Amino acid sequence: MLKNEKELLKRCLKGDKKAMETIVINYQKPIFNYFYRNIRNREIASDLTQDIFLKVFSNLKKYNFSYKFSTWIYTLSHNHLIDYYRKKKNISFSTYSHDGNDSLDFPDERNLTKEEEMIENEVKDKVWKSVELLPEEYRELIIMRYVNGLKYEEISEILKIPMGTLKNKIFRAKRKLINLIKESEK
């Protein structure tokens, strides 16, 4: 979260371009990653991300400042993703292939050996291929929680489901993911 984020948002409401730019810079990568991890298409993820920022700035007057902005922007993103799915019912999620240039993460500063790096990439590939096989609902929960690092409270608020239901669904999603990973090792 940005320091003085509420002040920045109030400046955005007044048309301050620099404040808008700061908000975009802070949230662009996490929102893009959210869409990309769900859709597996950089161009579409980029378009959806741009759509979200248009929605954010055109609907900012509706934002309730008593809530976290990150929750609001992820709620908009989640709803936009649902709209996208409705328009494109037959989306293929198996188009992801890890080729080294696909990484959306920050550069690794751990100085791994080539062998350790290869093993780590194999594990990441196996996990992501298993994530792709999850039903949409479970895949989105795994991405929100473990890729975007959202707290249970935030996810519950975004998806508008009770905390107990959310925890149960995430538990089932993790169990299904573990089973898929085990199956891929056979």
C-alpha beads as a LAMMPS data file, in Angstrom:
LAMMPS data file: protein, C-alpha beads

186 atoms
185 bonds

1 atom types
1 bond types

-500.0 500.0 xlo xhi
-500.0 500.0 ylo yhi
-500.0 500.0 zlo zhi

Masses

1 110.0

Atoms # bond

1 1 1 0.000 0.000 0.000
2 1 1 1.211 3.441 -0.848
3 1 1 2.018 5.893 1.880
4 1 1 -0.736 8.544 1.918
5 1 1 -2.736 6.525 -0.612
6 1 1 -6.008 8.173 0.417
7 1 1 -4.488 11.595 -0.188
8 1 1 -3.287 10.462 -3.614
9 1 1 -6.780 9.189 -4.438
10 1 1 -8.332 12.489 -3.383
11 1 1 -5.861 14.263 -5.659
12 1 1 -6.896 11.892 -8.467
13 1 1 -10.493 12.973 -7.953
14 1 1 -9.348 16.540 -8.605
15 1 1 -7.709 15.444 -11.881
16 1 1 -4.082 15.362 -10.667
17 1 1 -2.272 13.431 -13.424
18 1 1 0.835 12.802 -11.294
19 1 1 -1.269 11.187 -8.550
20 1 1 -3.021 9.020 -11.158
21 1 1 0.343 7.969 -12.540
22 1 1 1.535 6.984 -9.057
23 1 1 -1.574 4.835 -8.507
24 1 1 -1.094 3.138 -11.886
25 1 1 2.602 2.489 -11.247
26 1 1 1.831 0.947 -7.859
27 1 1 -1.012 -1.332 -8.993
28 1 1 -0.285 -2.046 -12.652
29 1 1 1.984 -5.058 -12.172
30 1 1 -0.138 -6.865 -9.534
31 1 1 -3.340 -6.352 -11.548
32 1 1 -1.641 -7.439 -14.780
33 1 1 -0.289 -10.542 -13.001
34 1 1 -3.761 -11.309 -11.647
35 1 1 -5.223 -11.280 -15.155
36 1 1 -2.238 -13.010 -16.767
37 1 1 -2.175 -15.848 -14.261
38 1 1 -5.875 -16.449 -14.872
39 1 1 -5.966 -16.039 -18.662
40 1 1 -2.421 -16.892 -19.806
41 1 1 -2.364 -14.334 -22.575
42 1 1 -0.199 -11.248 -22.192
43 1 1 -2.066 -9.149 -24.737
44 1 1 -5.482 -9.848 -23.228
45 1 1 -4.131 -9.378 -19.699
46 1 1 -2.669 -6.039 -20.751
47 1 1 -5.987 -4.957 -22.302
48 1 1 -7.925 -6.001 -19.195
49 1 1 -5.455 -4.146 -16.986
50 1 1 -5.923 -0.971 -19.020
51 1 1 -9.691 -1.441 -18.790
52 1 1 -9.446 -1.623 -15.005
53 1 1 -7.550 1.642 -14.723
54 1 1 -10.109 3.323 -16.959
55 1 1 -12.816 1.967 -14.643
56 1 1 -10.896 3.027 -11.544
57 1 1 -10.495 6.627 -12.620
58 1 1 -13.961 6.973 -14.121
59 1 1 -15.609 5.462 -11.010
60 1 1 -13.306 6.852 -8.334
61 1 1 -16.056 9.167 -7.090
62 1 1 -17.985 5.985 -6.094
63 1 1 -15.060 4.624 -4.045
64 1 1 -15.750 4.479 -0.306
65 1 1 -12.613 5.759 1.444
66 1 1 -13.375 3.743 4.574
67 1 1 -12.342 0.578 2.675
68 1 1 -8.913 -0.420 1.441
69 1 1 -8.270 0.714 -2.116
70 1 1 -6.511 -2.564 -2.942
71 1 1 -9.679 -4.487 -2.063
72 1 1 -11.736 -2.198 -4.285
73 1 1 -9.404 -2.487 -7.291
74 1 1 -9.234 -6.287 -6.945
75 1 1 -13.037 -6.412 -6.704
76 1 1 -13.250 -4.442 -9.952
77 1 1 -10.663 -6.787 -11.487
78 1 1 -12.497 -9.899 -10.321
79 1 1 -15.795 -8.649 -11.733
80 1 1 -14.097 -7.682 -14.988
81 1 1 -12.583 -11.181 -15.218
82 1 1 -16.029 -12.724 -14.721
83 1 1 -17.386 -10.494 -17.506
84 1 1 -14.512 -11.583 -19.730
85 1 1 -15.250 -15.277 -19.012
86 1 1 -18.905 -14.748 -19.835
87 1 1 -17.984 -13.236 -23.187
88 1 1 -15.406 -15.903 -23.971
89 1 1 -16.795 -19.145 -22.574
90 1 1 -14.307 -21.447 -24.278
91 1 1 -11.008 -20.009 -23.127
92 1 1 -8.067 -22.388 -23.232
93 1 1 -5.872 -22.264 -20.160
94 1 1 -3.386 -24.796 -21.415
95 1 1 -1.542 -22.343 -23.659
96 1 1 0.993 -21.467 -20.979
97 1 1 4.479 -22.701 -21.606
98 1 1 7.401 -21.752 -19.467
99 1 1 10.311 -20.741 -21.651
100 1 1 12.303 -18.509 -19.343
101 1 1 10.993 -15.307 -20.935
102 1 1 7.559 -15.865 -19.424
103 1 1 8.532 -15.011 -15.872
104 1 1 6.589 -12.161 -14.363
105 1 1 8.514 -12.251 -11.109
106 1 1 11.299 -9.973 -10.037
107 1 1 14.822 -11.146 -10.871
108 1 1 16.145 -13.767 -8.507
109 1 1 18.922 -12.424 -6.290
110 1 1 19.788 -15.777 -4.636
111 1 1 22.630 -16.714 -7.006
112 1 1 21.473 -20.255 -7.723
113 1 1 23.665 -22.683 -9.613
114 1 1 22.480 -23.674 -13.089
115 1 1 21.421 -27.068 -11.747
116 1 1 19.441 -25.534 -8.853
117 1 1 17.847 -23.078 -11.261
118 1 1 16.825 -25.911 -13.630
119 1 1 15.306 -27.911 -10.765
120 1 1 13.444 -24.847 -9.490
121 1 1 12.098 -24.114 -12.979
122 1 1 10.937 -27.726 -13.354
123 1 1 9.092 -27.505 -10.042
124 1 1 7.495 -24.161 -11.019
125 1 1 6.444 -25.639 -14.366
126 1 1 4.886 -28.652 -12.684
127 1 1 3.002 -26.471 -10.197
128 1 1 1.730 -24.043 -12.873
129 1 1 0.644 -26.860 -15.166
130 1 1 -1.305 -28.288 -12.238
131 1 1 -2.795 -24.865 -11.405
132 1 1 -3.987 -24.650 -15.019
133 1 1 -5.919 -27.904 -14.565
134 1 1 -7.866 -26.563 -11.583
135 1 1 -11.466 -25.489 -12.135
136 1 1 -11.698 -21.699 -12.725
137 1 1 -13.059 -21.027 -9.241
138 1 1 -10.190 -22.848 -7.506
139 1 1 -7.548 -21.455 -9.866
140 1 1 -8.652 -17.900 -9.115
141 1 1 -8.548 -18.518 -5.358
142 1 1 -5.023 -19.968 -5.547
143 1 1 -3.869 -16.993 -7.627
144 1 1 -5.498 -14.412 -5.349
145 1 1 -4.071 -15.977 -2.202
146 1 1 -0.650 -17.295 -3.198
147 1 1 0.362 -15.247 -6.251
148 1 1 -1.183 -11.882 -5.407
149 1 1 -0.741 -12.412 -1.662
150 1 1 -4.218 -11.223 -0.719
151 1 1 -5.398 -11.885 2.822
152 1 1 -8.421 -14.085 3.488
153 1 1 -10.396 -11.029 4.585
154 1 1 -9.666 -9.243 1.317
155 1 1 -10.603 -12.257 -0.809
156 1 1 -13.792 -12.750 1.201
157 1 1 -14.730 -9.137 0.621
158 1 1 -13.815 -9.212 -3.091
159 1 1 -15.770 -12.391 -3.792
160 1 1 -18.533 -11.502 -1.348
161 1 1 -18.500 -14.901 0.333
162 1 1 -18.382 -15.716 4.051
163 1 1 -14.973 -16.338 5.600
164 1 1 -15.808 -19.960 6.492
165 1 1 -16.875 -20.708 2.924
166 1 1 -13.728 -19.075 1.580
167 1 1 -11.416 -21.041 3.871
168 1 1 -13.192 -24.249 2.934
169 1 1 -12.854 -23.497 -0.800
170 1 1 -9.169 -22.622 -0.471
171 1 1 -8.597 -25.831 1.506
172 1 1 -10.316 -27.843 -1.257
173 1 1 -8.368 -25.949 -3.945
174 1 1 -5.051 -26.727 -2.228
175 1 1 -6.001 -30.381 -1.767
176 1 1 -7.002 -30.658 -5.443
177 1 1 -3.769 -28.918 -6.482
178 1 1 -1.676 -31.305 -4.382
179 1 1 -3.445 -34.276 -5.961
180 1 1 -2.860 -32.887 -9.448
181 1 1 0.839 -32.382 -8.701
182 1 1 1.109 -35.956 -7.361
183 1 1 -0.611 -37.292 -10.489
184 1 1 1.818 -35.411 -12.718
185 1 1 4.732 -37.112 -10.953
186 1 1 3.528 -40.612 -11.867

Bonds

1 1 1 2
2 1 2 3
3 1 3 4
4 1 4 5
5 1 5 6
6 1 6 7
7 1 7 8
8 1 8 9
9 1 9 10
10 1 10 11
11 1 11 12
12 1 12 13
13 1 13 14
14 1 14 15
15 1 15 16
16 1 16 17
17 1 17 18
18 1 18 19
19 1 19 20
20 1 20 21
21 1 21 22
22 1 22 23
23 1 23 24
24 1 24 25
25 1 25 26
26 1 26 27
27 1 27 28
28 1 28 29
29 1 29 30
30 1 30 31
31 1 31 32
32 1 32 33
33 1 33 34
34 1 34 35
35 1 35 36
36 1 36 37
37 1 37 38
38 1 38 39
39 1 39 40
40 1 40 41
41 1 41 42
42 1 42 43
43 1 43 44
44 1 44 45
45 1 45 46
46 1 46 47
47 1 47 48
48 1 48 49
49 1 49 50
50 1 50 51
51 1 51 52
52 1 52 53
53 1 53 54
54 1 54 55
55 1 55 56
56 1 56 57
57 1 57 58
58 1 58 59
59 1 59 60
60 1 60 61
61 1 61 62
62 1 62 63
63 1 63 64
64 1 64 65
65 1 65 66
66 1 66 67
67 1 67 68
68 1 68 69
69 1 69 70
70 1 70 71
71 1 71 72
72 1 72 73
73 1 73 74
74 1 74 75
75 1 75 76
76 1 76 77
77 1 77 78
78 1 78 79
79 1 79 80
80 1 80 81
81 1 81 82
82 1 82 83
83 1 83 84
84 1 84 85
85 1 85 86
86 1 86 87
87 1 87 88
88 1 88 89
89 1 89 90
90 1 90 91
91 1 91 92
92 1 92 93
93 1 93 94
94 1 94 95
95 1 95 96
96 1 96 97
97 1 97 98
98 1 98 99
99 1 99 100
100 1 100 101
101 1 101 102
102 1 102 103
103 1 103 104
104 1 104 105
105 1 105 106
106 1 106 107
107 1 107 108
108 1 108 109
109 1 109 110
110 1 110 111
111 1 111 112
112 1 112 113
113 1 113 114
114 1 114 115
115 1 115 116
116 1 116 117
117 1 117 118
118 1 118 119
119 1 119 120
120 1 120 121
121 1 121 122
122 1 122 123
123 1 123 124
124 1 124 125
125 1 125 126
126 1 126 127
127 1 127 128
128 1 128 129
129 1 129 130
130 1 130 131
131 1 131 132
132 1 132 133
133 1 133 134
134 1 134 135
135 1 135 136
136 1 136 137
137 1 137 138
138 1 138 139
139 1 139 140
140 1 140 141
141 1 141 142
142 1 142 143
143 1 143 144
144 1 144 145
145 1 145 146
146 1 146 147
147 1 147 148
148 1 148 149
149 1 149 150
150 1 150 151
151 1 151 152
152 1 152 153
153 1 153 154
154 1 154 155
155 1 155 156
156 1 156 157
157 1 157 158
158 1 158 159
159 1 159 160
160 1 160 161
161 1 161 162
162 1 162 163
163 1 163 164
164 1 164 165
165 1 165 166
166 1 166 167
167 1 167 168
168 1 168 169
169 1 169 170
170 1 170 171
171 1 171 172
172 1 172 173
173 1 173 174
174 1 174 175
175 1 175 176
176 1 176 177
177 1 177 178
178 1 178 179
179 1 179 180
180 1 180 181
181 1 181 182
182 1 182 183
183 1 183 184
184 1 184 185
185 1 185 186
